[in-house]
Every structure is written in C-alpha cells, then in structure tokens.
Amino acid sequence: MRKKITQIPALANKLFFLLSSLLFSVAAFSQTVSGTVTDGSKPIGSVTVQVKGSSRATSTNEAGKFSIGASAQDVLVFSSVGFATREIAVNG
C-alpha cells in the first residue's frame, strides 16, 4: 500500500512537467501580431480579426488598430459589414 501512495506525487510531478513543457512550446511559437486596418485612406473601426480555424478573435478600435496572438503559419481573417472579407497570411 505504501508504494501506491508514493507513486501519486511522482506521477503528479511528471504530469506537471509535461503540461508545463507543452504550454512553453505553444508560447514559443506564438507571437503578437498587430496592425491598422484601413480602406486605403482612413482607418476602419469595429473590424473583426480572427485567426482562421480557431476561436481566437479581436476587433479593431476606432483608430483601426488591433493586436492578436498568432503563429507565423496562421492566416488572419478580416471581416466587417459593408466590406469584402480578406484573408492575409501572417508569414512571420
């Protein structure tokens, strides 16, 4: 019985190490992407910016500025009422 009791903390330590490593590796490949959405002449507010294929999304402020976490391989999808939806690759 004593053997099982001592195995639980060791298993918990291994699980904690595994989860910490996984979270660190995800954070290492993620970056903050920021920019300004314009119509060519003026900034556009309330544009939805989403990482394609994920639930990560944000919207631009009244100055058209946004910031979102994405990796170099992600594609950002920009959408707003009255404008065509655009997909733009982050590419590092």
Residue, then its C-alpha position, 0 to 999 in steps of 0.5 A: m500500500r505504501k508504494k501506491i501512495t508514493q507513486i501519486p506525487a511522482l506521477a503528479n510531478k511528471l504530469f506537471f512537467l509535461l503540461s508545463s513543457l507543452l504550454f512553453s512550446v505553444a508560447a514559443f511559437s506564438q507571437t503578437v501580431s498587430g496592425t491598422v486596418t484601413d480602406g486605403s485612406k482612413p482607418i476602419g473601426s469595429v473590424t473583426v480579426q480572427v485567426k482562421g480555424s480557431s476561436r481566437a478573435t479581436s476587433t479593431n478600435e476606432a483608430g483601426k488598430f488591433s493586436i492578436g496572438a498568432s503563429a507565423q503559419d496562421v492566416l488572419v481573417f478580416s471581416s466587417v459589414g459593408f466590406a469584402t472579407r480578406e484573408i492575409a497570411v501572417n508569414g512571420 
